[in-house]
Amino acid sequence: MDWLNLIQWPAMVVTVVAAYLVGSETKRRRSWGFWLFLLSNVLWVTWAWPAKAYALIVLQFALALMNFRGAAKNETG
């Protein structure tokens, strides 16, 4: 399970980079931020499932829905 614990670090880095990009004034960077947030959701769920961190899994699905909404609003705005 050591390899599984290593997933936390890329998940954290991707989440931080995504948050930075979503705050950008350029549409293209915001778009990249939303897609990176979705990648971070997948990484966190991959880590959380074997760890039985079910609240984190539910949170990631809720955040993924918000990311899809944000990406759609970014395309129309």
Secondary structure as the mmCIF struct_conf table of DSSP 4:
data_model
#
loop_
_struct_conf.conf_type_id
_struct_conf.id
_struct_conf.beg_label_comp_id
_struct_conf.beg_label_asym_id
_struct_conf.beg_label_seq_id
_struct_conf.end_label_comp_id
_struct_conf.end_label_asym_id
_struct_conf.end_label_seq_id
HELX_RH_AL_P HELX_RH_AL_P1 ASP A 2 LEU A 6
TURN_TY1_P TURN_TY1_P1 ILE A 7 ILE A 7
HELX_RH_AL_P HELX_RH_AL_P2 GLN A 8 VAL A 22
TURN_TY1_P TURN_TY1_P2 GLY A 23 GLY A 23
BEND BEND1 GLU A 25 THR A 26
HELX_RH_AL_P HELX_RH_AL_P3 LYS A 27 ALA A 51
TURN_TY1_P TURN_TY1_P3 LYS A 52 LYS A 52
HELX_RH_AL_P HELX_RH_AL_P4 TYR A 54 THR A 76
#
